[in-house]
Amino acid sequence: MLEPSIVKDEEVEFLIKDVHELYGYDFSQYSRASFKRRINRICVIDKFTSYAELRYTVLNDPEYLKRFVEEITVNVTEMFRDPSFFKALREKILPQLGTYPLIRVWVAGCSTGEEAYSIAILLKEANLYHKSLIYGTDINPSVLEKARAGVFPLQQMKSYTENYILSGGKNDFSDYYTANYDSVKFDRSLQEKLILSTHNLVSDSSFNSFQLIICRNVLIYFDKGLQERVFHLFDESLENLGYLALGSKESLRFTGIDENYHQFEDQKIWKKVEHH
């Protein structure tokens, strides 16, 4: 197994530069520590004997590149992750959004879709789903394929059910899926209002206006300059009095848009207040 320290800093820089020039994926603003950890993990999982071998494969095999980008950008996710966050959405935010004729929600960096499905369930239980649209976007097309399929491992349902109950869910969680051997398929109706598409937070522009944007545990991999760009993108995309939800280690404090928002209770949820 490669030690993280074995991959030299300048080698990481060369790889980042090559991938950008050859394929247009720009990882230059990713946190280096996180990037190195993930390169190390790829070497272990895919049994590369050296860093040079990994680099050679990435640069010469466009098929493998897809897998590489996936591993670097993969976002570990689960349904109703941090149940107190979903409880706050359920009890405090959705009643506010319910006053709108159409509710648009953007789940940015949605990965394999667990969060988008969780939001669909919340909206259903609040009787708001019929007038909602959920946009799930990710840089990575293959995770979106998984999200479209709506199929998840059966063994995860126990913890998802616990999360769901802790988030204030009152129904039987198993009503939302059909079990089949070792996997479950989520109900088609949860996809009716779900639009999944690729979107690169780094380079793509705003594509709609939203009342709620959820982007949790994506920006921790970005450096300050890149985070700032993404925050401005969210600010452009969020309606006045809309809500922005971030992950537990992410914050709007000390960003350029900070003064237009105030933090909502103890959660990582910010409300956009009018400019005066």
Sequence and secondary structure as in RCSB ss.txt:
>XXXX:A:sequence
MLEPSIVKDEEVEFLIKDVHELYGYDFSQYSRASFKRRINRICVIDKFTSYAELRYTVLNDPEYLKRFVEEITVN
VTEMFRDPSFFKALREKILPQLGTYPLIRVWVAGCSTGEEAYSIAILLKEANLYHKSLIYGTDINPSVLEKARAG
VFPLQQMKSYTENYILSGGKNDFSDYYTANYDSVKFDRSLQEKLILSTHNLVSDSSFNSFQLIICRNVLIYFDKG
LQERVFHLFDESLENLGYLALGSKESLRFTGIDENYHQFEDQKIWKKVEHH
>XXXX:A:secstr
   GGGS HHHHHHHHHHHHHHH    TTB HHHHHHHHHHHHHHTT SSHHHHHHHHHH HHHHHHHHHHHH  
   TT SHHHHHHIIIIIHHHHTTSSSEEEEEET TTSHHHHHHHHHHHHTT GGGEEEEEEES HHHHHHHHHT
EEEGGGHHHHHHHHHHTT  S GGGGEEEETTEEEE GGGGTTEEEEE  TTT    S EEEEEE SSGGGB HH
HHHHHHHHHHHHEEEEEEEEE TT   TTSTTGGGEEE TTSSEEEE    
